[in-house]
Amino acid sequence: MHPVVSRLASLAAGSAAVCALALGGVVAGLPSEAHAQASVLLKHQSAKAVVETVDHDARELLLREANGHLITIEYGSAVRDLPHVNAGDKLSISFVETLGADLAPPGSPLPESTLTTARGYVHGHPRGVIASFRRERAKIDSIDLPTHTVSFSTEDGSSHVAVLRTQAMQDFLKTLKVGDVIDITRMESISYVILNEQTEAAQDAANAAAAAGAASAPGAPVPATAPQPATVPTAPVAPAQ
């Protein structure tokens, strides 16, 4: 397991599930015709925050939202390919959490948890993305269709009981029988865009320099007015689910 987004006290408040299949989210997919599977969206939230502290030793960020709520983000040593942030940086944050379940083919290898990172730019602003895919295998012990209840045991020997509350998972449950083996994937993704005034000023200066260079090129038309600063973009906010 990767401790990528282990605590999001403000963004993901109340999102912890009792067990891997105890869902109350929005339907994001339906069982496939190829093989039994289901997927649901648990969380999709956005916020703006300021970096309070950066603990490089603990690999932990402490953020403060505009309403004063604190957000702690932990990330493991595997997280490398991301823009650096410093205390005082202004961030636009988006948090997404999904849950999927698939019928495991007989003899298939155990699923492995993975971590994906990426960085880039959004309208000139540095952007980082961390996505954690936590996967585990489970065996169905009992099914109660009238109450949409399923009990299952995981590879570590622990037992769980879940009541499925989304149509996608309830439909998936109807395709299962006692003894079936399923693979469960929980995806947690956090993306952020750095919205510092310094970054915006640097981008404006680069745009102005590019425009001036183009204007001074041989044969280039003389602009009627001086180049205007680029408009500061607003942070991308995903529509509420």
URLIN-V751265 format. One record per run of one state. SS is the DSSP state (H for helix, E for strand, C for the rest). FROM is the first residue (numbers start at 1). LEN is the number of residues. If there is no record, write none. Layout:
# URLIN-V751265
((SS FROM LEN) (SS FROM LEN))
This chain:
# URLIN-V751265
((C 1 25) (E 26 2) (C 28 9) (E 37 19) (C 56 4) (E 60 6) (C 66 4) (E 70 5) (C 75 15) (E 90 14) (C 104 10) (E 114 9) (C 123 2) (E 125 20) (C 145 4) (E 149 6) (C 155 4) (E 159 5) (C 164 3) (H 167 8) (C 175 6) (E 181 14) (C 195 2) (H 197 20) (C 217 25))
